[in-house]
């Protein structure tokens, strides 16, 4: 059974930093693309950052480029999102998602962690 458990969210002042973690179990990490999405109140869920650990490649939404960094630790089956220079508009529930590179249509979501940035 695949499980994704996010942690690290919280309340931070604008300009501050947080580090989110997503611990995965029940899957072979290197066979997945890992990503972070977020959903603010009243808005649709949006892509934040993604990483393919096996290829060493990552991508970011324009709104977070230069401020957020995604990384993964294959030994720990954990993907991280380092968020710096946080802005009030970064306030959202952040979700971890993994998409299989070997089984089409197979993906999993975590339950999310709340990030609130005060001005």
C-alpha positions as CSV (number, residue, x, y, z in Angstrom):
1,X,0.0,0.0,0.0
2,X,1.4,3.3,-1.1
3,X,1.5,6.1,1.5
4,X,2.7,9.7,1.2
5,X,3.0,11.7,4.4
6,X,3.7,15.4,4.3
7,X,5.1,17.4,7.1
8,X,6.8,20.7,7.8
9,X,4.0,23.1,7.2
10,X,3.1,25.9,9.6
11,X,2.8,29.6,10.1
12,X,5.7,31.9,9.1
13,X,6.1,35.6,8.5
14,X,6.7,36.9,5.1
15,X,10.3,36.6,4.1
16,X,10.7,33.5,6.2
17,X,11.5,29.9,5.3
18,X,10.0,26.5,5.7
19,X,11.0,23.0,4.6
20,X,8.4,20.5,3.6
21,X,9.0,16.8,3.6
22,X,7.1,14.0,1.9
23,X,7.9,10.5,3.1
24,X,6.8,7.8,0.7
25,X,6.3,4.1,1.5
26,X,5.2,1.2,-0.5
27,X,6.8,2.2,-3.7
28,X,10.2,2.2,-5.5
29,X,11.1,5.8,-5.3
30,X,13.3,5.8,-8.4
31,X,10.4,4.7,-10.6
32,X,8.5,7.9,-9.9
33,X,8.4,11.5,-10.7
34,X,7.8,13.4,-7.5
35,X,6.2,16.8,-7.2
36,X,4.6,19.4,-5.0
37,X,1.3,21.1,-5.7
38,X,-0.6,23.6,-3.7
39,X,-4.2,24.8,-3.4
40,X,-5.1,28.1,-1.9
41,X,-8.7,28.8,-0.7
42,X,-11.0,29.4,-3.6
43,X,-8.4,28.5,-6.2
44,X,-7.6,25.4,-8.2
45,X,-4.7,23.2,-7.3
46,X,-1.5,24.2,-9.1
47,X,1.9,22.7,-9.8
48,X,4.7,24.1,-7.7
49,X,7.8,21.9,-8.4
50,X,8.7,18.5,-9.7
51,X,11.8,16.3,-9.8
52,X,12.8,13.1,-11.5
53,X,15.5,11.8,-9.2
54,X,16.7,9.2,-11.6
55,X,17.3,11.8,-14.3
56,X,18.6,14.5,-12.0
57,X,16.1,17.0,-13.4
58,X,13.7,19.4,-11.8
59,X,11.2,22.0,-12.8
60,X,9.4,24.9,-11.1
61,X,6.4,27.1,-11.5
62,X,7.4,30.6,-12.5
63,X,5.9,32.0,-9.3
64,X,8.4,30.1,-7.1
65,X,11.5,30.0,-9.3
66,X,14.6,31.2,-7.4
67,X,12.8,30.9,-4.0
68,X,11.9,27.2,-3.8
69,X,14.1,24.2,-4.2
70,X,12.9,20.6,-4.6
71,X,15.2,17.7,-3.7
72,X,14.9,14.0,-3.1
73,X,16.7,11.5,-0.9
74,X,16.3,8.1,-2.5
75,X,17.7,6.3,0.5
76,X,15.0,7.8,2.7
77,X,12.2,7.7,0.1
78,X,11.6,11.3,0.9
79,X,11.1,14.4,-1.3
80,X,11.7,17.9,0.1
81,X,10.6,21.4,-0.7
82,X,12.8,24.1,0.7
83,X,10.8,27.4,0.6
84,X,12.6,30.6,1.1
85,X,11.5,34.3,0.9
86,X,8.0,33.2,1.5
87,X,5.2,35.6,0.5
88,X,1.6,35.8,1.7
89,X,0.5,34.5,-1.7
90,X,2.3,31.3,-1.0
91,X,-0.3,30.5,1.6
92,X,-2.0,27.2,0.7
93,X,-2.3,23.6,1.4
94,X,0.8,21.9,-0.1
95,X,0.4,18.4,-1.5
96,X,2.9,15.8,-2.5
97,X,2.3,13.8,-5.6
98,X,4.2,10.9,-7.2
99,X,3.6,9.7,-10.8
100,X,4.9,6.4,-12.0
101,X,7.3,6.3,-14.9
102,X,6.7,2.6,-15.4
103,X,2.9,2.2,-15.1
104,X,0.8,4.6,-17.1
105,X,-1.9,6.4,-15.2
106,X,-0.5,5.5,-11.8
107,X,-0.1,8.3,-9.4
108,X,-0.6,9.0,-5.7
109,X,-1.3,12.1,-3.5
110,X,-0.6,12.9,0.0
111,X,-3.2,14.5,2.3
112,X,-1.5,17.9,2.4
113,X,0.2,20.2,4.9
114,X,-0.9,23.8,5.5
115,X,1.5,26.6,4.9
116,X,0.4,30.1,6.1
117,X,2.5,33.1,5.4
118,X,1.6,36.2,7.4
119,X,2.3,39.7,6.1
